Amino acid sequence: MIDLTLGEITEIVGGRLVGGDPSTAVTGTVEFDSRRVAEGGLFLALPGERVDGHDFVARALRSGAVAALVAREVDGAGGPQIVVPQVDRRETNAMALAADIDGSGAAVLAALGSLARASVERLVAEHGLIVVGVTGSSGKTSTKDLIGAVLTAAGTVVAPPGSFNNEIGHPWTALRADESTDFLVLELSARAPGNITELAAIAPPRVGVVLNVGTAHLGEFGSRDVIAATKGELVEALPSAVDGGVAVLNDDDERVSAMASRTSADVVRVGLGSSADVRAERVSLDDEARASFRLITPKGEADVALRVHGEHQVGNALSAAAVGLACGMGVDRVAAALGTAAAASERRMDVRVTADGVTVINDSYNANPDSMRAALKSLAVMARSGGGHRRTWAVLGEMAELGDDSVIEHDLVGRFLVRLDVSQLVVVGHGRPQRAMFQGAVQEGSWGSEADHVATAEEASAILDERLAPGDIVLVKASSAVGLWGVAEHVLAARGEENQQ
């Protein structure tokens, strides 16, 4: 965050300062977890489902916070408080409504957003900060990590840890940028129309990347057309081409490509087709499903060899390359940076090998039909490594938030993995979607012992303990709410880890 005093912050958020000196400077970070507050920081008292941040104001102040930003004054807190005005929940933004955040929480979030915007706007105006926004139904975090790796070769980058991309994580990350930051890379997620517009207003992007319009969160949006309309809010928020705005659009996705008509920014199309401005040719995969390709751009060509796993990473890498080029990097420098980029966020195509030669693919952070198919394809490629055919295991759980299409989509995934010749399936969870996935695989493959359906991750782990053999490959994937990463972690802990790929 830029250097600000308590008086300046109070003015920005429209609050009132209680018990403090307006000239006191905030020299540390802004935190909503009192355990992470450092000397000179600002504590946000966010009310939550389980705990209320107002109960931890005194602790945060004792830990060195110079003040707390609160929705109501806390008696006996022992330090300065900036009290922000209450917000009528009916008048709060769409993102807070979708998250079912009450008026007190919305008030603190509104103040957080105002503070982030003030900081970012000054950094852009006075220090030339470039803000990059990324959205899409899938692949946001992997692409954000690749963009971060590319831009790190050109300057100092701030990006969110993992998928910290909502109404809290987005402004919190934006406030990590300071006078030394060259690039701020942000994910923009959405639960309802209007969410991306709101996030883009907090940290206005100069470069916007739209990856795809898929079926993730279909249950919340109702249709892919509504998802497309919402994802396109990002390109509508960009400045014009004259003012340096750049929209990076996936030309292989018709709904994304059509967003070109919704922006006055310069449009850069990426993809595998000949019409793409930045494209990949001669794509090949090695035995670990890592892609190599020839990068073709208007500024030249270069060979790229990715370290991250999965053919779907080619499209993500093209988007990252387009961002690098838009930020003034040369093609060779972009290609070299892509070649050194490793998976930076946990539980996303995290490939490790046990001491006895079992390969574990932990892709359990999240799942939707598109990402599930991509992970299964990578599993199939790795099974053919070395010219043989290793035994493959798919340990899968529910893909959440698919609405009325949930049963159908789970059935299709079950059938799809059979067609990829996956050897063994373990479905975790006894809901209707999981039963559909299990039955789809059984019916498609006339399977018997090849498929197991269990209630818990512990039962899945027990099956692997009993039946895994050296040389096997295990993919673990489900939506984050399932918490299926425990299976992957159990296998690695039980067998010992040899190395990380």
SESE-691664 format. One line per 4 residues: number of its first residue (from 1); their letters; for each residue x, y, z of C-alpha. Coordinates in nm, 3 decimals, decimal comma. Layout:
// residues N
NUM	a	X:Y:Z | ...
//
This chain:
// residues 501
1	midl	0,000:0,000:0,000 | 0,112:0,358:-0,054 | 0,223:0,549:0,252 | -0,088:0,686:0,424
5	tlge	-0,170:0,841:0,758 | -0,469:0,751:0,972 | -0,623:1,083:0,881 | -0,586:1,014:0,508
9	itei	-0,731:0,666:0,545 | -1,023:0,799:0,746 | -1,099:1,047:0,471 | -1,070:0,783:0,196
13	vggr	-1,314:0,544:0,365 | -1,553:0,815:0,483 | -1,518:0,715:0,847 | -1,433:0,878:1,176
17	lvgg	-1,113:0,834:1,374 | -1,155:0,743:1,741 | -0,868:0,765:1,989 | -0,583:0,827:1,749
21	dpst	-0,358:1,090:1,596 | -0,449:1,165:1,232 | -0,079:1,215:1,150 | 0,016:0,860:1,252
25	avtg	0,143:0,669:0,950 | 0,049:0,313:0,855 | 0,381:0,150:0,771 | 0,281:-0,218:0,767
29	tvef	0,037:-0,436:0,577 | -0,342:-0,441:0,588 | -0,467:-0,766:0,745 | -0,802:-0,922:0,839
33	dsrr	-0,638:-1,206:1,037 | -0,517:-1,073:1,372 | -0,250:-1,345:1,383 | -0,085:-1,193:1,074
37	vaeg	-0,080:-0,834:1,193 | 0,271:-0,688:1,200 | 0,414:-0,373:1,354 | 0,271:-0,063:1,189
41	glfl	-0,012:-0,246:1,012 | -0,386:-0,184:0,981 | -0,634:-0,443:1,106 | -0,969:-0,500:0,932
45	alpg	-1,244:-0,615:1,169 | -1,444:-0,830:0,928 | -1,750:-1,008:1,065 | -1,755:-1,370:0,945
49	ervd	-1,967:-1,682:0,965 | -1,771:-1,830:1,254 | -1,589:-1,537:1,414 | -1,627:-1,161:1,425
53	ghdf	-1,313:-0,959:1,366 | -1,434:-0,700:1,616 | -1,360:-0,958:1,887 | -0,992:-0,949:1,791
57	vara	-0,935:-0,575:1,765 | -0,761:-0,553:2,103 | -0,531:-0,844:2,015 | -0,440:-0,685:1,681
61	lrsg	-0,359:-0,353:1,846 | -0,141:-0,528:2,105 | 0,038:-0,705:1,819 | 0,148:-0,376:1,671
65	avaa	-0,136:-0,255:1,450 | -0,149:0,124:1,453 | -0,528:0,116:1,415 | -0,828:-0,104:1,340
69	lvar	-1,084:-0,039:1,071 | -1,421:-0,129:1,225 | -1,792:-0,118:1,155 | -1,867:-0,038:1,521
73	evdg	-1,651:0,106:1,795 | -1,501:-0,157:2,026 | -1,492:-0,044:2,390 | -1,162:-0,089:2,572
77	aggp	-0,971:-0,193:2,259 | -0,667:0,006:2,368 | -0,588:0,188:2,047 | -0,710:0,392:1,751
81	qivv	-1,013:0,281:1,552 | -1,147:0,407:1,220 | -1,522:0,357:1,234 | -1,683:0,327:0,891
85	pqvd	-2,049:0,408:0,824 | -2,298:0,122:0,821 | -2,431:-0,005:0,489 | -2,788:-0,115:0,425
89	rret	-2,749:-0,471:0,300 | -3,012:-0,406:0,034 | -2,793:-0,129:-0,107 | -2,463:-0,315:-0,096
93	nama	-2,292:-0,454:-0,404 | -2,384:-0,772:-0,588 | -2,074:-0,959:-0,471 | -2,150:-0,899:-0,103
97	laad	-2,512:-1,001:-0,159 | -2,406:-1,322:-0,336 | -2,174:-1,402:-0,047 | -2,456:-1,332:0,200
101	idgs	-2,248:-1,068:0,381 | -2,439:-0,858:0,632 | -2,440:-0,480:0,663 | -2,144:-0,464:0,903
105	gaav	-1,933:-0,687:0,682 | -2,037:-0,493:0,374 | -1,936:-0,169:0,542 | -1,584:-0,295:0,616
109	laal	-1,555:-0,447:0,267 | -1,662:-0,121:0,108 | -1,395:0,060:0,307 | -1,137:-0,200:0,208
113	gsla	-1,228:-0,154:-0,158 | -1,208:0,225:-0,134 | -0,868:0,204:0,030 | -0,738:-0,038:-0,233
117	rasv	-0,862:0,178:-0,518 | -0,701:0,492:-0,375 | -0,370:0,311:-0,336 | -0,376:0,155:-0,684
121	erlv	-0,480:0,476:-0,857 | -0,192:0,668:-0,699 | 0,057:0,391:-0,787 | -0,062:0,395:-1,147
125	aehg	-0,047:0,774:-1,175 | 0,278:0,834:-0,988 | 0,479:0,515:-1,036 | 0,352:0,361:-1,360
129	livv	0,202:0,047:-1,203 | 0,046:-0,183:-1,464 | -0,260:-0,378:-1,345 | -0,340:-0,708:-1,520
133	gvtg	-0,675:-0,879:-1,465 | -0,753:-1,243:-1,546 | -1,092:-1,411:-1,559 | -1,249:-1,723:-1,706
137	ssgk	-1,447:-2,029:-1,604 | -1,131:-2,232:-1,550 | -0,755:-2,185:-1,554 | -0,746:-1,844:-1,384
141	tstk	-0,499:-1,940:-1,115 | -0,263:-2,135:-1,342 | -0,263:-1,849:-1,592 | -0,214:-1,590:-1,319
145	dlig	0,091:-1,786:-1,203 | 0,232:-1,803:-1,557 | 0,172:-1,430:-1,610 | 0,347:-1,362:-1,282
149	avlt	0,644:-1,575:-1,388 | 0,670:-1,395:-1,723 | 0,642:-1,045:-1,579 | 0,891:-1,123:-1,301
153	aagt	1,151:-1,127:-1,578 | 1,064:-0,762:-1,646 | 1,003:-0,619:-1,299 | 0,854:-0,663:-0,953
157	vvap	0,522:-0,848:-0,943 | 0,248:-0,871:-0,683 | -0,009:-1,148:-0,734 | -0,255:-1,327:-0,503
161	pgsf	-0,159:-1,650:-0,328 | -0,360:-1,936:-0,478 | -0,710:-1,832:-0,582 | -0,751:-1,532:-0,355
165	nnei	-0,985:-1,366:-0,603 | -1,307:-1,265:-0,430 | -1,445:-0,952:-0,262 | -1,189:-0,991:0,020
169	ghpw	-0,886:-1,137:-0,155 | -0,897:-0,900:-0,450 | -0,857:-0,570:-0,260 | -0,632:-0,736:-0,001
173	talr	-0,394:-0,836:-0,282 | -0,416:-0,493:-0,445 | -0,301:-0,338:-0,116 | 0,015:-0,555:-0,133
177	ades	0,139:-0,335:-0,418 | 0,359:-0,043:-0,317 | 0,593:0,210:-0,475 | 0,838:-0,067:-0,573
181	tdfl	0,577:-0,276:-0,759 | 0,584:-0,275:-1,140 | 0,300:-0,519:-1,209 | -0,013:-0,614:-1,014
185	vlel	-0,167:-0,938:-1,144 | -0,518:-1,013:-1,019 | -0,776:-1,286:-1,066 | -1,138:-1,177:-1,094
189	sara	-1,399:-1,432:-0,992 | -1,776:-1,400:-1,001 | -2,080:-1,550:-0,838 | -2,329:-1,323:-1,012
193	pgni	-2,352:-1,063:-1,290 | -2,188:-0,739:-1,187 | -1,921:-0,898:-0,969 | -1,635:-0,849:-1,216
197	tela	-1,740:-0,489:-1,279 | -1,714:-0,428:-0,904 | -1,373:-0,592:-0,872 | -1,239:-0,409:-1,176
201	aiap	-1,347:-0,080:-1,020 | -1,133:-0,153:-0,712 | -0,813:-0,206:-0,914 | -0,878:-0,084:-1,270
205	prvg	-0,686:-0,310:-1,509 | -0,492:-0,189:-1,809 | -0,457:-0,541:-1,949 | -0,745:-0,787:-1,927
209	vvln	-0,732:-1,161:-2,006 | -1,044:-1,371:-2,067 | -0,965:-1,743:-2,087 | -1,290:-1,927:-2,152
213	vgta	-1,661:-1,952:-2,090 | -1,736:-2,294:-1,947 | -1,982:-2,461:-1,716 | -1,820:-2,376:-1,383
217	hlge	-2,078:-2,210:-1,153 | -2,350:-2,286:-1,406 | -2,590:-2,347:-1,120 | -2,543:-1,990:-1,000
221	fgsr	-2,557:-1,818:-1,339 | -2,820:-2,030:-1,513 | -2,667:-2,036:-1,861 | -2,336:-2,002:-2,044
225	dvia	-2,465:-1,686:-2,209 | -2,500:-1,522:-1,868 | -2,152:-1,646:-1,776 | -2,016:-1,494:-2,098
229	atkg	-2,189:-1,164:-2,028 | -2,034:-1,157:-1,680 | -1,682:-1,255:-1,788 | -1,698:-0,985:-2,056
233	elve	-1,734:-0,721:-1,787 | -1,356:-0,733:-1,763 | -1,295:-0,613:-2,119 | -1,560:-0,344:-2,077
237	alps	-1,361:-0,209:-1,782 | -1,041:-0,163:-1,983 | -0,921:0,176:-2,105 | -0,923:0,245:-2,477
241	avdg	-0,638:0,144:-2,704 | -0,532:0,510:-2,714 | -0,490:0,499:-2,336 | -0,299:0,170:-2,344
245	gvav	-0,580:-0,078:-2,283 | -0,521:-0,434:-2,407 | -0,776:-0,718:-2,412 | -0,627:-1,066:-2,447
249	lndd	-0,898:-1,299:-2,575 | -0,898:-1,675:-2,633 | -0,972:-1,703:-3,004 | -1,047:-2,076:-2,967
253	derv	-1,356:-2,000:-2,757 | -1,632:-1,841:-2,966 | -1,794:-1,667:-2,671 | -1,465:-1,515:-2,564
257	sama	-1,363:-1,414:-2,915 | -1,696:-1,232:-2,955 | -1,607:-1,007:-2,661 | -1,388:-0,802:-2,895
261	srts	-1,698:-0,599:-2,982 | -1,745:-0,504:-2,616 | -1,419:-0,314:-2,570 | -1,237:-0,012:-2,710
265	advv	-0,905:-0,158:-2,596 | -0,655:-0,307:-2,837 | -0,755:-0,672:-2,891 | -0,495:-0,949:-2,897
269	rvgl	-0,631:-1,292:-2,988 | -0,452:-1,603:-2,864 | -0,506:-1,966:-2,959 | -0,410:-2,254:-3,182
273	gssa	-0,584:-2,136:-3,497 | -0,425:-1,935:-3,777 | -0,642:-1,631:-3,699 | -0,482:-1,585:-3,355
277	dvra	-0,231:-1,302:-3,316 | -0,034:-1,501:-3,060 | -0,050:-1,872:-3,131 | 0,119:-2,206:-3,077
281	ervs	0,235:-2,430:-3,359 | 0,388:-2,778:-3,354 | 0,260:-2,859:-3,005 | 0,398:-3,179:-2,853
285	ldde	0,384:-3,339:-2,508 | 0,661:-3,521:-2,325 | 0,613:-3,826:-2,104 | 0,502:-3,608:-1,813
289	aras	0,240:-3,420:-2,023 | 0,454:-3,108:-2,041 | 0,404:-2,916:-2,363 | 0,655:-2,777:-2,609
293	frli	0,558:-2,554:-2,899 | 0,665:-2,283:-3,139 | 0,541:-1,945:-3,018 | 0,426:-1,727:-3,309
297	tpkg	0,366:-1,356:-3,246 | 0,357:-1,031:-3,447 | 0,690:-0,946:-3,281 | 0,870:-1,268:-3,375
301	eadv	0,890:-1,638:-3,295 | 1,053:-1,857:-3,033 | 1,050:-2,213:-2,903 | 0,882:-2,274:-2,566
305	alrv	0,918:-2,578:-2,340 | 0,684:-2,565:-2,039 | 0,758:-2,715:-1,699 | 0,394:-2,718:-1,592
309	hgeh	0,185:-3,026:-1,668 | -0,107:-3,062:-1,906 | -0,183:-2,977:-2,267 | -0,437:-2,720:-2,147
313	qvgn	-0,142:-2,515:-2,020 | -0,059:-2,421:-2,379 | -0,355:-2,183:-2,395 | -0,267:-2,043:-2,053
317	alsa	0,092:-1,989:-2,166 | -0,023:-1,808:-2,480 | -0,227:-1,568:-2,267 | 0,076:-1,509:-2,043
321	aavg	0,293:-1,449:-2,350 | 0,045:-1,195:-2,486 | 0,051:-1,010:-2,154 | 0,430:-1,003:-2,151
325	lacg	0,438:-0,865:-2,505 | 0,173:-0,605:-2,417 | 0,393:-0,494:-2,127 | 0,691:-0,436:-2,355
329	mgvd	0,882:-0,764:-2,329 | 1,053:-0,926:-2,627 | 0,957:-1,268:-2,761 | 1,277:-1,443:-2,657
333	rvaa	1,250:-1,309:-2,305 | 0,888:-1,419:-2,279 | 0,971:-1,769:-2,406 | 1,258:-1,807:-2,162
337	algt	1,039:-1,699:-1,870 | 0,766:-1,945:-1,968 | 1,025:-2,221:-1,978 | 1,128:-2,161:-1,619
341	aaaa	0,777:-2,117:-1,474 | 0,677:-2,384:-1,225 | 0,340:-2,446:-1,062 | 0,320:-2,171:-0,800
345	serr	-0,018:-2,247:-0,640 | -0,072:-2,562:-0,440 | -0,295:-2,853:-0,539 | -0,308:-2,761:-0,909
349	mdvr	-0,152:-3,026:-1,132 | 0,107:-3,076:-0,859 | 0,300:-3,384:-0,976 | 0,514:-3,575:-0,730
353	vtad	0,669:-3,922:-0,719 | 0,687:-4,153:-0,417 | 0,999:-4,339:-0,311 | 0,866:-4,660:-0,468
357	gvtv	0,775:-4,499:-0,800 | 0,406:-4,408:-0,770 | 0,325:-4,079:-0,945 | 0,070:-3,862:-0,765
361	inds	-0,111:-3,581:-0,948 | -0,271:-3,357:-0,688 | -0,519:-3,140:-0,880 | -0,767:-3,131:-0,597
365	ynan	-0,806:-2,758:-0,538 | -1,106:-2,726:-0,767 | -1,293:-2,898:-1,049 | -1,541:-2,834:-1,326
369	pdsm	-1,616:-3,039:-1,640 | -1,352:-2,863:-1,850 | -1,072:-2,886:-1,596 | -1,169:-3,245:-1,511
373	raal	-1,133:-3,352:-1,874 | -0,803:-3,167:-1,906 | -0,661:-3,343:-1,600 | -0,782:-3,684:-1,720
377	ksla	-0,619:-3,624:-2,059 | -0,291:-3,548:-1,883 | -0,326:-3,868:-1,683 | -0,374:-4,064:-2,007
381	vmar	-0,066:-3,904:-2,167 | 0,150:-3,984:-1,866 | 0,027:-4,345:-1,874 | 0,192:-4,388:-2,214
385	sggg	0,528:-4,252:-2,099 | 0,827:-4,452:-2,209 | 0,628:-4,633:-2,474 | 0,447:-4,854:-2,225
389	hrrt	0,110:-4,827:-2,051 | 0,124:-4,761:-1,680 | -0,176:-4,837:-1,462 | -0,378:-4,522:-1,391
393	wavl	-0,608:-4,432:-1,103 | -0,863:-4,153:-1,102 | -0,977:-4,063:-0,750 | -1,258:-3,819:-0,814
397	gema	-1,519:-3,629:-0,616 | -1,802:-3,392:-0,688 | -1,780:-3,097:-0,927 | -1,986:-2,840:-0,739
401	elgd	-2,215:-2,558:-0,854 | -2,327:-2,713:-1,183 | -2,698:-2,671:-1,114 | -2,947:-2,877:-1,314
405	dsvi	-2,668:-3,012:-1,536 | -2,477:-3,166:-1,247 | -2,592:-3,526:-1,286 | -2,544:-3,520:-1,663
409	ehdl	-2,197:-3,366:-1,641 | -2,081:-3,620:-1,382 | -2,215:-3,904:-1,595 | -2,023:-3,767:-1,895
413	vgrf	-1,699:-3,748:-1,699 | -1,741:-4,110:-1,592 | -1,785:-4,217:-1,953 | -1,502:-3,992:-2,072
417	lvrl	-1,241:-4,148:-1,845 | -1,332:-4,495:-1,971 | -1,272:-4,379:-2,329 | -0,931:-4,253:-2,220
421	dvsq	-0,854:-4,605:-2,095 | -0,813:-4,504:-1,731 | -0,748:-4,829:-1,542 | -0,915:-4,771:-1,206
425	lvvv	-1,175:-4,529:-1,075 | -1,250:-4,442:-0,713 | -1,548:-4,209:-0,671 | -1,573:-4,038:-0,331
429	ghgr	-1,909:-3,925:-0,193 | -2,260:-4,071:-0,209 | -2,454:-3,778:-0,355 | -2,647:-3,802:-0,683
433	pqra	-2,366:-3,648:-0,891 | -2,108:-3,894:-0,760 | -2,343:-4,187:-0,822 | -2,390:-4,061:-1,178
437	mfqg	-2,014:-4,049:-1,234 | -1,971:-4,401:-1,100 | -2,261:-4,544:-1,301 | -2,150:-4,365:-1,616
441	avqe	-1,809:-4,531:-1,598 | -1,952:-4,872:-1,512 | -2,201:-4,863:-1,797 | -1,956:-4,723:-2,054
445	gswg	-1,687:-4,977:-1,975 | -1,895:-5,271:-1,856 | -1,680:-5,236:-1,548 | -1,681:-5,440:-1,231
449	sead	-1,371:-5,440:-1,012 | -1,226:-5,146:-1,207 | -1,453:-4,902:-1,022 | -1,511:-4,835:-0,652
453	hvat	-1,761:-4,600:-0,492 | -1,688:-4,496:-0,134 | -1,826:-4,242:0,108 | -1,509:-4,078:0,241
457	aeea	-1,156:-3,980:0,150 | -1,031:-4,214:0,422 | -1,194:-4,510:0,247 | -1,037:-4,404:-0,082
461	sail	-0,697:-4,385:0,086 | -0,744:-4,735:0,229 | -0,808:-4,873:-0,121 | -0,492:-4,711:-0,251
465	derl	-0,292:-4,840:0,046 | -0,398:-5,192:-0,041 | -0,380:-5,189:-0,419 | -0,133:-4,927:-0,543
469	apgd	0,182:-5,068:-0,701 | 0,512:-4,910:-0,809 | 0,474:-4,741:-1,146 | 0,105:-4,655:-1,099
473	ivlv	-0,019:-4,300:-1,158 | -0,288:-4,148:-0,934 | -0,495:-3,839:-1,020 | -0,686:-3,681:-0,730
477	kass	-0,943:-3,419:-0,831 | -1,267:-3,264:-0,703 | -1,408:-2,925:-0,611 | -1,232:-2,761:-0,320
481	avgl	-1,523:-2,808:-0,081 | -1,470:-3,185:-0,098 | -1,121:-3,155:0,051 | -0,996:-3,453:-0,147
485	wgva	-0,632:-3,343:-0,129 | -0,606:-3,553:0,184 | -0,590:-3,862:-0,038 | -0,291:-3,732:-0,232
489	ehvl	-0,116:-3,619:0,083 | -0,183:-3,958:0,245 | -0,022:-4,150:-0,041 | 0,288:-3,929:-0,035
493	aarg	0,317:-3,953:0,343 | 0,262:-4,329:0,350 | 0,512:-4,411:0,075 | 0,761:-4,131:0,114
497	eenq	0,833:-3,868:-0,149 | 1,120:-3,920:-0,389 | 1,122:-3,588:-0,570 | 0,900:-3,314:-0,712
501	q	0,861:-3,283:-1,087
//
